[in-house]
Each structure stands twice: as structure tokens, then as C-alpha cells.
């Protein structure tokens, strides 16, 4: 396993653990969703690095989304569908004034689990 794959798997776990701690506090719902998304982002980066995509090719949300449509297994499994839902949830959480409901967090978790399952390394 390449070093970038390992580093991003660790970052994915760290972000997910942040979500778990925030959930225990029953506070900061916007940051709960954001932590879930960033865990998925790190899983996607680890997956793509593991597939041989070069480090400097994955340096933005757009490049990650693009690679998820190009890499054959991710494309076949339609990973982008679930990843984009998390991406838009995170953008709403960070940039809008909408209240983030527990139901939306639960749906984000379901989408996260799907991404995690489909991007098995």
C-alpha cells in the first residue's frame, strides 16, 4: 500500500472519529456533517491513490469527482452519486443558514457507509 493511501486512510478515520465525538456532545450538527464528508473525501483520495492516480492529480473537490467518474470500478459502482450527496450536505452545512437536522445527519451517515463500502481498499 502506498504512503498516500495509508495517510489518507488515517485522515479518514480521524475525521470520522471527530464526527463520533461531536455526536456524543449532541452539538455542532453542521460540523458533524462536515466531518462525515471529509472522512469520505479522504477515503476517496486513499482509494484513488491505491488505484495508481498520482498525488498531484487529486488536489480539489472537482478533481476527486472527475476521477470517481473515470476510474472504472468507482464508475461502475456509481460512487459519485453518494459522494456528491455528502459534498452538497457539507456545503450546506458550511455555507448556508439552514439548520442541520438529525435526519439529515442520519442520511449523510448512510451515504458515507455506501461510499466506504464501494471504495473498499
N, C-alpha and C positions, 0 to 999 in steps of 0.2 A: 504494500500500500504506500503510495507516495506521501511525502510530508504534508503537502497542502490538503490532501484528503483527510489525514489524521487531525490536522489543526482545525479544519472546518467541522469535523465531527465533534471535536471537543467544544468548539464555539456553539454548535447546535445544542449540545447538552447543557452548556452554561445558560444559554438563553431560555431553554425550556425550564431549567431549574429556577430562573428568575420568575417565570410565569407562576410556577408552583408556590413560591414564597409570597408573591403578590396575592395569589388566590387565597392563601391561608389568612392573610390580613383582611381579606374581603374588601379590598380597596383598590384604587388605581386601575379601574377596568380598561381604560384606554391603553395603559401600559401593559396590561395583561395580553391584550390582542397584539400589541406591537411586539412583545417578547415571543409570542407564538409565531408571528410572521418571520421574525428574524431567525428563529430556530429553523423554520422551513427554508429560508434563504440559504442558511449555512449548510443544510442538508443538500440542497440543490447544487451548491458550489462543490461540496465534497463529492457528490455523485459525478458531476461533470469532470472534475479533476481526475477522478478514478477512471473515467472513460477516455482519458488522454487529452482533454481540452487544456490548452496552455493557460497558465496563470493570468497573463495579461489580456487574455481573451474574455475574461469574466470579471469586468470591472464596473458594471452598472446593472440596475434592475432590468433595463432593456436588453442588455446582452445576455443575461440569465434567461429571460423569457425567450429570446431568439434561439439560444442553444437548446432549450427544452422543446422547441418545435423542430429542431434539426436532428438531434440525437435520436437514432431510430427507436430504441426501446422506450424512451420518455415520450416520444411522439406517438408510438403505438398505444401506450397506456394513458394518453391524454393527460399527463401530469399537469400541463399548463392550465387546464381547466380549474383544478383545485388550488394551484399555486396563485393564480390570478385572483381568485376569491379572497385569499389571505392577503394578497398585496393591496387590494382595494379596501378591505377591512382595516388594514393598518393605516392606509392613507386617511380614511375617515377618522380613525381614532386620533391621529396626529394633527390633522388639519381642519377638521370640521368641529362644530359646536354640538353635534349630536351626542346624546347620552348613549353610552355603550351598554346594552342590556346583557344580562346573564345568558339569555337565549342566544344572543349573537356570539358571545364568547364560546358557548357550547358548540354552536355550528362551526366556528373557527377551529375548535379542537377536533371536530370530526373531519374537517378538510385537512388539517395538519396530519392527522393519523393516516389519511388516504395518501398524502404526499410522502409521508415516511414509509408507508408500505410499498408504494410504487417505485420509490428511489432506493430500494434496498441495495446496500453496498456489500 
